């Protein structure tokens, strides 16, 4: 039976991407690192989904077909996490596809990869 193994993000500056995502998620480098063309990041203690970073020369898509959703429990936590991620180097995205009452905020990592912070309590 097939099952998802890794989520992989393309990056052009591995050191910058490793720095951002390890701080953003509290993950550690389990393979590769700042000078590598492939890096795997894992939760400390090894329990949970890993994130991989792969060197890429192609630019990030403005409207990617695949992206990360990072979940939080409520709107207050969402606001705090968005601010924390922006302080780490993420950028707010002026997303033209927001619904009328979104439960998510679209950000871009320092490489331009889009991801969302989703409020799970949103009705």
N, C-alpha and C positions, 0 to 999 in steps of 0.2 A: 504494500500500500504506500502510495506517495504521501509525503507530508512536508510542509515548508520547513526549511532548515535555517536559512539566513535571509535577512533583508540586506541588500547591498546598495550603497549610494556611490555614485561616481563623483570623484573629487580631482581637482587639479593641483591642490596644495595639501599633501598628506599631513604635514605637521600641523597646519591650521585646522584641518578637519578633525584630527585626533584630539587636539587640544579642546576644541569646541564640544565634541560629542562626549568625551570622557567627563568633562565638567557638567554638561547638560544632563546626562543620565546617571552620573556617578559610577560609570563603568570603568573597567581597567582594560589595558591592552593584553590580549591573550595570545596574539600572534602578530608579527609584523612590527609596525611602529612608524615613527615620523619619517624615516628615510625609505620605507618600503613602498612597493607598488600595490600591495594587498595587506590590509590590516583587519584583524578581527577584534572587536570589543565585546566584553562580557560583563555581566553583573558580578560584583564581588561575591565570592562564595559559589559562583557558578550556576545559580538557580535563576532561570528566566531566559528569554530570547536574546540571542546575540545580534549585533549589528556589524556589518562588514563595510569597509571602505575600499574602493578600488580606484586606482589611478585612471583618469579619463581625460582626453583632450577635447571632448565635446562639451558645449555649454549646457547648463541646466535648462530644462524646459520651463517656459512661462506658465503653461497649463499642463503639468505632468499627468500622465495617465496613471501612474502609481506614485504613492507618497506615504509617509509615515503619519499615523494618528497617535498622539501621545495623550493619554487620558488623565484627568484629574477628577476629584469627587464633587467639586462645586464651583460656583462662579468666583468666589473669593480666592480659592486656590488657583483657579485659571488666571486671574488677574496677576497674582503674585508670581506664578511661573512664567507668564509672558514677559513680565518686567525683568525677571532673573535671566531669562534666555536672551533678551535684548541686551542686557548688561554684559553677557558673555560674547556678543557679536552677532546674534541673530538680527534680522531686520523684519519689521512689520511689512506685510504685503498688502497693497491696495487692491484687494481681490474683487474683481468685477463680477464674480459669480456667487457672492453671498446671498443666501435666502433672506427673506424679510426679518426673521428672528433666529439668527444662527446660534448654534450651540458650540461653535468652533471659531478659533482665531487662526488665520493663516500667517505663518512666518516663513522666512528663508534663512537657512544656515549661512555661514560665511562663504560657502561655495555657491550659493544661489539655489540649493535644493529646497523645494517647498515642503513644509510639514505643518500639521495642525495640532493645536492644543484644544482638546475636546472636554467640555463640561458635562460629565455624566449625569448630573442632577437636573439638567435642562429639561423642562417639560415638553 
